[in-house]
Amino acid sequence: MLAFFSIMGHLKCESYLIFSGETSLGDNFRAILYFLVLAYCFIGLSAITARFFKSMENVVKHTRRVVEVDPLTQTETVRYEKVWNYAIADISLLAFGTSFPQISLATIDAIQNIGKLYAGGLGPGTLVGSAAFDLFPIHAVCVVVPKAGELKKIADLGVWLVELFWSFWAYIWLYIILEIWTPNVVTLWEALLTVLQYGLLLTHAYAQDKRWPYISLSIARDERPEDWVPEEAPYFQQVAHENIDCSEIKHVDEDNGQTVDIFSIHSEDPTDPLHVRVHQIDHEAEILDKSKETMLEDTHLFTIWRQQFVDALKLESQESKKIRNLYGRIAHIFWQFLLLPWRFLFAFVPPCHIAHGWISFICSLLFISGIAYIVTKITDLISCVTGINAYVIAFTALASGTSWPDLVASKIAAERQKTADSAIANITCSNSVNIYVGIGVPWLIDTLYNFIAYREPLRIQNAGGLSFSLIVFFSTSVGCITVLVLRRIIFGAELGGPRLWAWITCAFFMLLWIIFVVLSSLKVSGFI
């Protein structure tokens, strides 16, 4: 197969990734080498995304002290409330964070093409392919994650419907730009309107969450996740006594229930030791806040940072010691060797408790952008030595690899939350972010430059193939949402339920994804 694509290649690739001698290795060997490097970059993206989640967790769980005075008795009541609204946190921090690899890749692709009259297809292709991966394979995984017979439904249908509307509208809007309004070109105003619609999404979701009159849907919600905030005492106690900060890369699963993750802000379990109810901790939270500040003052920053490097160089964790199978332990140690360079590199990210996690948050984004830049270079080389259309690579390999953080995030939410809100919201919101930010910002950069320099609009490379993919995606997505609605009517929940029907749903979603990939590939290859 590789030989076939090599023969079909339209040019001899003289560029190289690491050393100039690569060009003499042969196209087949280079293709295998570049695919392996691409896979290793995806491992790095998963590793830095885990650290990114830890910093994002600290940003989201930040609380503020509110003092209320009774006008009659002049009694002061102290309470602590979250700074972040949970719906806004899902759409901005969570969806933006999990989609940032694709956003970085698209932005870098746009910067590389700046000054040209056409936009590269790598970024848009990756983002549309990522949308399909989010909607189909990730839904497929989330449906079967709950235990046998366990049902998890969307608690706030109003917010989900708002997010779903803006998700569908994003792809309708993209098709209007490409085929109806200004076919095959993008103007500055179209790019600007695309970015501004992300602000409309945030505003509409917040209005629905707060039930603003005339704007929100009159749909009752079952629960109020924003009434819960994570308990921070265990984390600071760990930092103070063990010198281990929360930015250590950890795998969150059912066997690691004490690990706090980004979805802890949505917990509904009053017995969960990681969470406390706001109105029950007024006095305790004040004491905790004071002890927290003392612990941070007593904990030396460089000691914590040094511990990050020590932890990064540890090859065998406590989890590997629990594996009794010899081959399993060998595989685990081999995996640790693969992660070692990435873990050491990402140890330079500052500890995530500094400045409520914002410094670690920004540094993680910079590392993600760096890996995304390498990915764009590798993709160009793969397309060159194999002859495979870069657009096909974008919506298959790149879309799947860069969407891995979305899969991990939704899987964790489906496992640990009692409702399906964040697991499904992460999918729909990520798809919206992919268009409004992931495509809107790169197009805004290129159209603004072209408007200033040439007074010309931006031409879209392979606009026909992108439009066709949008039609296929929209058609198959209707089938996906229809199944979710039917599951809500029949089983009373979108996720879980009888194992047989869960696996049937999973297989159907995967079939929809295969249909999208095959039809889009055939269109780009000229067979349709």
N, C-alpha and C positions, 0 to 999 in steps of 0.2 A: 504493500500500500504506500509506504514511504517512497519507494522507488518510482511508483506511478506519479505521485505528486511532484517528485523531483524532476521527472521528465517534463511535466506540465509547467514547471516553473518558467516564468517569462524572462528572467534575468539571472545573471550570476551574482551572488551576494558576496561582495568584497569586504563588507564591514564585519566586525567581530565583537564579541562580548568581553573577553578577558585578555587574550593575547592574540597577536597577529597570525600566529601559526594555525589558528582555528580554520582559516580558509582552505587549508590543504588537507583537512581531515576527511573530507567527503561530506556531501549533503545529508546522507542517511545518518551517519554518526553524529553530525552536528544537530540534526533534528532531534534525535534521542537525547543528546546532551542538553539542549535548550528546554525540552519538555521537562527534564528532571530538575533543572534550575528553576523553571517556572513553578513546579510543584513545591520546591523548597521555599520559594518566596511566599507561596500560599501558607506554608507552615509558619513562616515568620509573621504573616498578617494575623494568623490565629493567635500567636503568642502575644503580640503587641496589643491586639484587641482585648485579650483577657486583662492585661494591665490597664488598658483604656477603660474597661468596665469598672475596675476598682476605683479609678479616679472619678469616674462619672457617678459612681455610688456615693462618694463623699460629697460631691457637688449637690446631688439631689436630696440627700438626707439632712442637709443643713437646715437648722431651725432657728427661729428668732424668738426672743423673749418679749412677751406682751404683758403689760401691766394694766389691769382694769380696776377702776375705782368705783365702788358703789356710791351713787349720789346721796343715798339716805344715811348709810352707816359710815361712809368714808373708809370702808374696809377695802384694802388692796388685794386683788386676786391676780396671781402670777400664773401664766400659762405659756406653753411653748407650741408654736405652730410652724408648719413647714413653709419654707420660702417658696418652693416650687409647687405649682399646681400639678396634679398627677397627669392630667390630659396633656398639658403643655410639655411636661417632662417626656412623655411618650413620643410626642411628635417632634420635639426639637432635639433633646439630648440623646434619647434612645434611638430613634429612627435615623437621626443625622449621624450618630456615632457608628451604627452598624452599616450605614451606607457610605461612610467616608472613603473606604478604599475605592469604590466606583467613582465617587465624586472627584477624588484626587486624580484618578486615572484620566477621567474625561477632561478635567481642567488642564492637566499636563499636556494632553493631546491637543487641546485648543491652543495652548501657549506655543507648542512646537509648530503649529500651523499659522501662527499669527503673521500677518502681512500678506497672506495668500488670499485669494478671492473665494476659496472653498474651505469648508470645514471638514476635518477628518472624520471618518466613519467609525473609528475605534471607540471613542467615548460614547456616542449615542447607541452604537450596537451593543456595547457592554451593559449599558443601563437598561435598555429594552429587554435584553436577555436576562439581566438580573431580576427584572420585574416578573418575568415568567418563572424563573427559579424560585423566587419568593412565594409567588402565589400557588404554585403547584407542588413541587417537592417539599417545601417547608410545611405547607398545610398537610401534606401526606404524612410527614413525620409527626406533627403535633396531634393528628387524629388518633394515632396508635400509641402515643406516649402514656396517657393515663392508664392506670391499672385496670384489669379486667372488670367490666361493669361500672367503673367510675365515670361519672358524667361531669363535664365542665362546660358551662355555658357562658355566654357574654352577659355580664350583669348590667352594663349600661348600653342598651341598644341604641339610644339616641346618639351618643358620642361615636359609636362604631358606624352608624349610618352616615353621619357627617364625614367621617374619615373615608368611608367607602365611596361616597359621592365625589369627594375631591380626588380620590385615587382614580376613579373611572374618568372623571372630567379631564384629568391631566393628560391621558392618552388620547382622548377625543380632541383636546386642544392641540396636541402635537400633530395629529393628523390634519386638522384644519390648517395649521401653518404650512405643512408640507404639500398638501394637495389642493386646498380650496382657496385660502386667502391669498397667498403669494406662492404659487407652486414652485417647488424645488429651490426656493431661496428663503432666507430669514432676514427680516429688517431689524433695525435697532429697536423700534417700538415693540415688535413682537417678542424679542428677547427680553426687553424690560418688563413687559406685561407678564411673561412667564415667571420671572423671578418674584414680581410683586404678588402673584397669586399664592405664594407660600405664606406671605403675611396674612392673606385672607383666610387661608386654611387654619392658621393658628388662632386668629380672631374668632372664626366660626366655631372651632372646637371648644374654645374657652367659653364662648357664649352659651353653647349647648351644655357644657358642664355646670355652669352657674345658672342655667335655665333662664336666660334673659328673655323677656317677653318679645313677641313678634319675630324673633330670630330663631329661637330654639324650638325643637320638636317636643310636643307634649307627650313624651314617653317616660313612664316611671322607671326608675332604676331600682335594682334589688338591694344593692349594697353601696356603701360609701367608702371606697378604699382610702380616700384622703384623710379619714379620721385616724389613720395609723401612721406612726413614725418609727424608724428603727431605733433600737436601744444601742447607744454608743459605748456604754461602759465596757463590754467585753473586748472591744477593739482596743481602747486605750489602755486597758489593763494588760493586754497582750503586748502592746508596744512598750509599756513601761517596764515590765518584768522579763520579757523574752527578747526585747530589741528586734522584733520582727514586725515589719510594717505591712499594711494591707495591700501593697502593690506586688506582693509575691504572686507569681502565676500559679493558680490553683484550678483544679478541675472540679466543677460544681455538679454533683449528682446526688442521687438519693442516699448514697453512703457517706456523703460529706455534708450532712444537714446543718452543721454549725457554721458553714461558710456563708457570709453575708454576700448577697449579690444585688444587682441593680433593681431586681424585682421585689426586694424586701419592702419597698415603700408601698406595695399593694397588698401586703399580707392581710388576710381576714381572720387568722387564727388567734384568738385571745390567749391561748395557752402557749403560743410560740415564744420561746425564751428570747428571740431576737427582737421582739416588738413589744411595745407598751401602749396602752390607750392614753390619749392626750389628757383627758380630764381626770385621770387617776394619778398623774405624776407631776402635778403642779409643784408641790413642795420638794419632791424627790429630784425633779429635773433641775431645780435651782442648785441643790447640793451637788448634783452630778456635774453641772456646768463649772462650778468652782473647782471640784476635784480634777476635772478634765484639764483646766488651765494649768493647775499645779503639776500634773503629770507631764504635760507638754514642756513646761519650763525645765523640769528635772531630766527630760530625755534629750540627750545631745543629738543634734541633727546629723552630724557626720558619723556618729555611732550607728544610727539607724541606716544611713545611706551605705556605710561600709558593710552592714549585715546583708544588704541587698546583693552585693557582689559575692559574699560568702554563700548565700542561699543559691545564687545562680550557678556556682561551681559544684554544688552537691549533685552527684549523679544518681544516687539512690535515695529516694524519699521514703517516708514511713509507709506509703501505700505499696511500694514494691516489696517491702518486707512481709506484707500480708499475703503476697502471691506465693502459694506453695508449689505450684507447677514450675519446674526448672525452665522450660521453654518460655513460659510466660514472663519469668523474671528476666531472662536473657532479652526478650523482646522489649520489655520495659526499659532495661538499661540501654539498649540500642536506641530507643526513642529518646532517652535522656541525652545521649551523645549527639543526636541530631538537633535537639533543642539547645544544647550548650552554647553554641555561638550566638544564637538569638537571645538567650536569657542573659548572657554576659553583656551583650550590646544594650539590651533594654534596661539593664541595671543602672545605666546612666540617667534614666528618667528619675527625677526627684521623687521622694516619698510622697504618697498621695494624700497624706493628712495635712500637708502644708497649704495654707490659703484655701482651705475647704476643698482641696483637690484640683483647683484650677490650673496650677503650674504643671502638675502631672498630666492633666487633661490636654493642655496645649502641646506639651512635649510629645505626648503619644501621637497626636495628630501629625506632628512634624515627621516622626518616624514612619507613620503610615504613608505619608506623602512620598518619602524617600523610597520606600519599597514599591509604591505604585509607579514611580519613575523608572525603576529597574524593570518592572513588569512590561511597561510600554516598549522598552528597548528589546526585551526578549521576544515580545509578540511580533515586532517588525522582523526580527531575524528568523523566527519560525515561519512566518508568511513567506519570507524571501527564499529560504532553502527548501521548503516543501511545495511552494506554489499554491498553498491553501489560501483562499481569500481571507484577508484580515478581518473582514466583517463576520465570517463564519467562526473564526477563532474567538472573536469578541463575545458573541452571544452564546457560545457554548463553554469553552474552557475558561475564559476570563470571567464571564458572568457567574459560573458555578464557583470558581475559586474565590472571587471577591465577595460573593454572597454567603460564604461560610459563616462569618460572624452573625449574620441574620438568622441562619439555621440554629446556631448554638444559643443565641439569645431567646428565640421563640421556644426552643426545646426546654430550656431552663424554666421559662415562664409556664409552659404547659405542665411541667413536672411539679413545680413548687407552689403555684398559686391554686386557690380553690376555684377561681373563675378563669375564663378563657380570654379575658379582656386584653391583657398585654401581649399574650402569644399571638393573637390575631391582629391586634392594633399595630404591633411591630411590623407585620407584613404589609398591611394597607398603608400605613404611614411611610414606610420605607419606599414603597412604590411612588407615592406622591413626592417625596423628597428627591427621588431619582430624576423626575422630570423638572420640577420647579427649581431645584437647586443644581442637581447633577448635570442637566442639559442646559438649563436657563443661564447659569453663571458662565460656563464656557462660551456659549453663544453670545452672551452679552459682552464678553471680553473681545471676541473676534469682530462682532458687528460694530462695536464702538471704535475699534481701530480702523476698520474698513471705512466707516463713515467719516472719520477725521482725515484719513490719509487719501482715500480714493473716491469718497462720496458714492460708494457702491455697496449693495447689500451682500450678504454672505450666501454663497452658493453651497448647497448640501450635496456632498458626495454620496452616490448610491441612494438618493432619496426614494427611488422607486422600491428598492429592496426594504428600506426602513418602513415605508408606508405599508407595504404588504405584511411585514412582521407585525405592525400595529393592528391590522385587520384580523390576522390570525390570533393574536394575543387577546384582543377584545372578544372575539367569538368564543374562544375556549374559556376565558375568564367568566363569561356568563354561565357556562356549564358548571364551573367551580362554585360560584356563589349560589347557584340554584341548588346544588347538592347540600351546601351548608344550611340553606333555608329549610330544605326537606328534613335534614337531620334535626333541626330545631323543632319542627312540627311533629315528627314521628317519635324521636327519642327525648326531646326536651332539652337538648344541648348540642353544641356544634362539635365538641371534642369528646372522645372516649365512647362509652357505651359498649354493647355486645362486641366481643372480639372479632367475630366473623364479619359483621358489618363494618367495623372499623377498618379491617384489612381490605375489604372490598372498596371502601371509600379511598383508602390509601392507593390501591392499584389504579383506580379511576383517575385520581389526580396525577399520578405518574404517567398514565397514558396521555393525558392532555398535554403534559410537558413534552413528551416524545413527539406528539403531533406538531407542536409549535416548532421544535428544533428541526424536524425533518422538512416540513414545508418551507420554513425560512431558509434553510440550507439549499434546497432545490431552487428556490427563487433566485438567490444570490448567484448560484452556479449556472443559471441560465436554462435550467431544465423545465421551468414553469414560465 
